[in-house]
Amino acid sequence: MKIGFLQYSVIWSSPEQNFNCIRNALADCRCDLLVLPELFTCGYLFDSPCQIKEFAEPLNQSRTVDFLQSVAEKIGGTVTGTLPEDDNGILYNTAIAVNAAGLIGFQRKMHLPEYEKQFFQPGTDITPIDLPCHVRIGMMSCFDCWFPQFGSILKQRKVQIFCHSASFGGEVTPGILPVRALENQVFVVSCNRTGSELYAGSPEKFCGRSQIISPDGKILARAGDEPELAVVDIDPDETTHPAFGSLICKDFSAEHNRYQVTIKEGKNDEFPLN
């Protein structure tokens, strides 16, 4: 199975230019699973909710889904990334998975940094997605990966690959991701973006450093701070018998299943997830 990421400098406030950038970068690419950055259609930094609302789309009438469907058909696989979703006036930062047949699943970002809370509502469920190639993926959006419970729920639901779309400039997230791969014995494809945007008149830089990680926590591909397309060959069955992990524990799934992880909404509502 071929999995990869497309790291590039997302063009602020211009979906069509971003679509062209993706289309050109993937002209000769063949891939079973490809991950794009967070908010790859419009950019990340906005000064007001009305600015980002201009680019929000309902998933059942989405030009981004239509575009990714054509991309997926060309590369021969599934494409993931996040966009601003408009669900009856409520906005979410939503990861979508699209193949040649169209939208096959979505995941609303669960953990919002303070900046995003002025625009988006958090998701309330974690839903794995089965690909036609008989591989199960789970989608995380940037800050989601900081929470081990998120990965543990996906592991309990037999996910083999974490798809992580991101927009960050700091040093912490790249160090967290190999831990998530190792502790859950899964592959991780993390796609950050490059370039910079203005926020409140000041430039903010995105650092790249996208990576593909094995279930043993090994880095199979890592980008620098420039645009880059990376694709590697993997065996998804390695998630059941990773070399290093098997030296410690022959059944990580059994250990994960000793815990019950839930999500709480507000103070009283509880959402069991296993």
N, C-alpha and C positions, 0 to 999 in steps of 0.2 A: 504494500500500500504506500502511495506517495502522499506525504503531508507537507504543508509549507505555509509561509507567510509572505505578504507583500508589505514591506515597510516603505512608507513614502511621506513626503511633505504634503499633508492635506491642505487644499486651497480653501481659505476661509470664505464662507458665504457663496460658494459656487459649485453646486452639485454637478452641473454639466462638465465643468473642467475636471472635477474629480473623477467622473465617469470616464472621460477621455484618457486621463492619466492611468487609470486601472486597465482600461481596454488595451492601451498601447503596451503597458508593462507585461501583460499576460498574453501577448500576441502569439508567442511560441511555447506557452506553458501547457503541460499536461499534468493534472494533479487530481487525486481522489478527494482531498480536503485542503482548502486554502482559507487562511484567516486574514482578515483585514483589520485596520485599526478601529478604535472607538470613534463614533460620530464621523465616519469617513466621508459622509456626503457633504457636510457643511462646516466642519471645524468644531473646536471645543469651547473657545472662550467668547462669551457674549456679555454685554453690559446690562441687558434687560430681558425679561421673559418674552416680550413682543418680538425681539430680534430672532430668537431661536424658534419661536412658534411659526414663523414664516416657512421653516423647513421641515416641520413636523408632518408626518403622513399617517393615515390609517393603514393598517397592514392589509386590509382587503381591497384597497385602492392605492397601491404604492408603486410609484415609478421606479423606486429603488429595487423593489422586489422584481419588477419586470426587467430592469437592467441586469441584476445579478442572475436572473434566469438565463439570459442570453450568454453571460460570462460562463456560467456553470456548464451550459451546453457545449461551449467551445473548449473548455479545459477538461471536460469529461468527469466532473466530480461535483462536490458541494462547496459552497462559499459561505463564510460567516463573517459578521461584523456588526457594529451597532449603528442605529439611526435614532433620531427623535421620533417617537411614536405618538400620535394623537388618537386617543381612545375617547371619543365623545367629549372632547375638550380637556381631558386630563392627559398630561404629557408624561411619558416614560422614556428613559434611556434604554433602548431595547435591542438586544442581540437577536439577529435573525439567521436562520439557516435556509439556504435556497439551493435547489438543484435544477436540472433541466425541466422537471415537472412543475416547478414553482416553489412556494413557501412550504417547508416541511416542519418547521418549528420555530419557536421564539422564546426568549428568556429576558424578562425585565430585570434591570440592574437592581440588586437587593440593597447594597450598601452605598449610600450616596455621601460623598464628601460635602462639607458645608457649602461650598460654592454651588454644587448642583441642586441643593435643596430649594433654591429660589426658582428653579425651573421644573424639576421632575418630582414625581411621586415614586416611592420605592416599590419594587415588586414584592409579592407575598407568597411565591411558590417557586420551587426549583424543579425543572422538568427536563429529563434526559431526552435525547433524540436518536432514533435508530436510522442509520444510513442504509441505502440500498445494498451497500457492500457488506452488510451484516456486522457493522461496527457501531457501538453506542458512544455518542459524544455528549458532553455537557458544556454549556457556555457560561463563562464568567466575564464580567466587565470590570476591568481595571481594579478598583479598590476591593471588589468582591474577594480577590485572592488573598487578602490580608486575614481572612477569617477561616480558620481550619474547619469549622463546622460545615461550611459550604462544600468544601471538598469531600468531607466525610459523608455527607448526604449523597453526593454523586457516586462515591465509591460504593455505598450500600445499595445503590441502584444500578450497580454493575457497569458504570461508565468506564470506558477504556482510554478516552482522550479528552483532556480539558482544552477547550478553545478559549483563549484569553485575549480579548480585544481591549486596547488600552490607549490612554493619552496621558503620559506622565513625563516629568523632567527630573525626578529625584533618583536617589541611589538605593532606596529601600526595596522597591518592588522586584527588581531583577534578582535580588538575593532570596526573596521569599519563594519564588516559583520553583526552583529545584527542590526545596523542602516539600512543597505541595506534591510534586511528582513522586518523590521518594516515599513520603509517609502514606500515600494512597496507592503506590505502585501503578501509576498511570503515565501515559505520555502527556506532555503539555506543549501546546503550540501557543506562544505568546507573541502578539503583534502590536508593538507600539508604533508611534509615528515620529517623524522628524520635523524640522522646521520650527517656526515661531509664530506667535500671534500676539496681538495687543489686547491687554485687559486693563481697563481704567487708565488708558494712555501709556502703559508700560509694557515692554516686550517680555513675553514669557517663552522660554525655549523648551522644546520636547527633545528627549535625548536618544530616541531610537532604542538600541540594545534589545531588539526582538530576539527570541530564542526558541529552539525546539529542544525538549528535554526528554530523556528516556525514563522508564519506571525506576531505574537505579539512580536517578538524579544526575546522570551524565549529560553534558551539553553536546547535542548532535549538530547544532548550527547556532551561530550567534552573529548578529549584525552589529555594526558600529553605529555611527551617528549620521550616516548617509542613506539615501534610498537603496533598498536591496530586496531582491526576490530570492528566497531560499526554499528549496524543496529537497526532502530526504526520503529515503526508502525505510519503512519500518515493518515489523511483524506485529500486528495488534495482539497476537496470542502471547507475546512476551509479558503482557500484564498479568498473566497467570503463573509465570515462572521466571521472574527477573533474577538474574544471576546473583547480584549482591543481596537483594532482599531475601532470597530463599535461604541464605546462610543464617539469617536471623530468625525468620519465621516462615514456615511453609504455607501458611494460610492467613494472609493479612485480612481477607474479607471476614473471616470468623472473628478476628479481633475487633474489627470495626463494628461488627454486629452486636457486640456486647453493650453498645451504647444506643440510647434513643435520643435523637436530636430533634428539637422542635423549633419553630419560629413563632415568636409572640408578636402580635399586632396590638399596639397600645398596652393597656394594663391587664385586660381580661381575656381577649380573644387569643386562642392558641391554635396553631396550624401544625398537626403532626405530619411528619414527612417521611415516615417509614412504616 
